């Protein structure tokens, strides 16, 4: 968990990188990586943890808790909670492609987990997040991912 306390750099757009997930905030991230980055999943929007939807973002029907728990299950298994609300997770290393900064110290990225496949696609296909056409960028999803819960 020491990596979580270190300064977080944004991964430049176009760069691929590994992310071993250690914590998840909500259904579109950030997902904190053992390697340092904090990922905001590209092309989707999920409800904020207070149940609201950010102004100008698409708004899915799924609750914030359901979306967060689905993302946790797609990346690994829950192991606890941090004092400020993140669910800690243990899961396999994912491969991600950065699309650049996502505000603050977050990197927007498309990530594929050995456990849950393409995370953005899985979150939309499961109904836990809404596709955000402004950022979807022509992405194609394969057959629906199996539900994780």
C-alpha positions in Angstrom: 0.0 0.0 0.0 3.0 2.3 0.1 2.6 3.0 -3.6 -0.8 4.5 -2.9 0.8 7.2 -0.8 3.5 8.1 -3.4 3.0 11.0 -5.9 1.0 9.7 -8.8 2.0 10.4 -12.4 -0.4 10.5 -15.3 0.5 7.9 -18.0 1.0 9.6 -21.4 -1.7 9.0 -24.0 -0.9 6.0 -26.3 1.3 4.3 -23.7 0.4 0.8 -22.5 1.0 -0.1 -18.9 0.3 -2.8 -16.3 -2.0 -2.2 -13.4 -2.3 -4.6 -10.5 -5.5 -3.4 -8.8 -5.4 -2.6 -5.1 -8.4 -0.4 -4.6 -11.6 0.7 -6.3 -13.7 3.8 -5.6 -16.8 3.6 -7.8 -18.0 2.0 -11.1 -15.8 4.1 -13.4 -12.8 4.5 -11.1 -10.5 5.4 -10.0 -8.9 2.0 -9.8 -5.7 2.3 -7.8 -2.8 0.3 -9.2 0.0 -1.2 -7.2 2.4 0.2 -9.8 1.2 3.8 -9.0 -1.4 5.0 -11.6 -4.9 5.8 -10.7 -7.2 4.8 -13.5 -10.5 6.4 -14.6 -12.0 3.9 -17.1 -12.4 5.4 -20.5 -15.6 5.8 -22.4 -18.1 5.2 -19.5 -19.8 7.0 -16.7 -21.2 5.5 -13.5 -23.0 7.1 -10.6 -21.0 8.9 -7.9 -21.0 7.2 -4.5 -23.6 9.6 -3.2 -26.0 8.3 -5.9 -25.8 11.4 -8.1 -24.6 11.7 -11.7 -22.1 14.4 -12.6 -23.5 17.2 -14.7 -22.9 16.6 -18.4 -22.2 12.9 -17.9 -24.5 10.1 -19.0 -26.4 8.5 -16.1 -26.9 4.8 -15.8 -29.8 3.2 -13.9 -27.5 1.0 -11.7 -26.8 2.2 -8.1 -23.4 3.5 -7.2 -22.9 0.5 -4.9 -23.9 -2.1 -7.5 -21.6 -0.5 -10.1 -18.7 -0.3 -7.6 -19.2 -3.9 -6.5 -19.4 -5.1 -10.1 -16.1 -3.4 -11.0 -14.5 -4.9 -7.9 -15.6 -8.4 -9.0 -14.4 -7.8 -12.6 -10.8 -6.9 -11.3 -10.5 -9.2 -8.3 -11.9 -9.9 -4.9 -12.6 -7.5 -2.1 -10.3 -7.6 0.8 -11.5 -4.7 3.0 -11.9 -0.9 3.0 -9.7 2.1 3.3 -10.7 4.7 5.9 -11.9 7.1 3.1 -14.2 4.5 1.4 -12.2 2.7 -1.3 -12.8 -1.0 -1.5 -9.4 -2.8 -1.3 -9.0 -5.6 -3.8 -6.7 -8.4 -4.8 -6.6 -9.3 -8.4 -4.5 -10.2 -11.4 -2.4 -7.6 -13.3 -4.4 -5.9 -16.0 -3.1 -4.4 -19.3 -4.2 -0.8 -20.0 -3.9 1.7 -22.8 -3.7 5.4 -21.7 -5.7 8.1 -23.4 -4.1 10.7 -21.2 -5.2 12.7 -18.1 -8.7 12.4 -16.7 -8.5 15.3 -14.2 -6.5 15.4 -11.0 -4.0 12.6 -10.7 -6.0 10.1 -12.8 -5.1 8.5 -16.1 -8.0 7.7 -18.4 -7.5 4.3 -19.8 -9.0 1.3 -21.6 -8.1 -1.8 -19.4 -8.4 -5.5 -19.9 -8.5 -7.7 -16.9 -7.7 -11.5 -17.1 -10.7 -11.8 -14.8 -13.3 -9.5 -16.4 -12.1 -8.8 -19.9 -12.5 -5.3 -21.3 -13.6 -3.4 -18.2 -15.4 -0.5 -20.0 -17.3 -2.9 -22.2 -18.2 -5.2 -19.3 -19.5 -2.3 -17.2 -21.7 -1.1 -20.1 -22.9 -4.6 -21.0 -23.8 -5.3 -17.4 -25.8 -2.1 -17.1 -23.6 -0.8 -14.3 -22.2 2.1 -16.4 -23.4 4.2 -19.3 -21.5 4.4 -22.5 -20.2 8.0 -22.9 -20.2 8.6 -26.7 -17.9 11.6 -26.4 -15.1 9.4 -25.1 -16.1 6.0 -26.6 -14.1 6.6 -29.8 -15.5 3.9 -31.9 -14.6 1.1 -29.5 -16.1 -2.3 -30.4 -17.1 -4.8 -27.7 -17.3 -8.5 -28.2 -20.0 -10.8 -26.9 -21.5 -9.8 -23.6 -19.3 -10.5 -20.7 -20.7 -12.9 -18.1 -22.3 -11.2 -15.0 -19.9 -11.3 -12.1 -22.5 -11.4 -9.3 
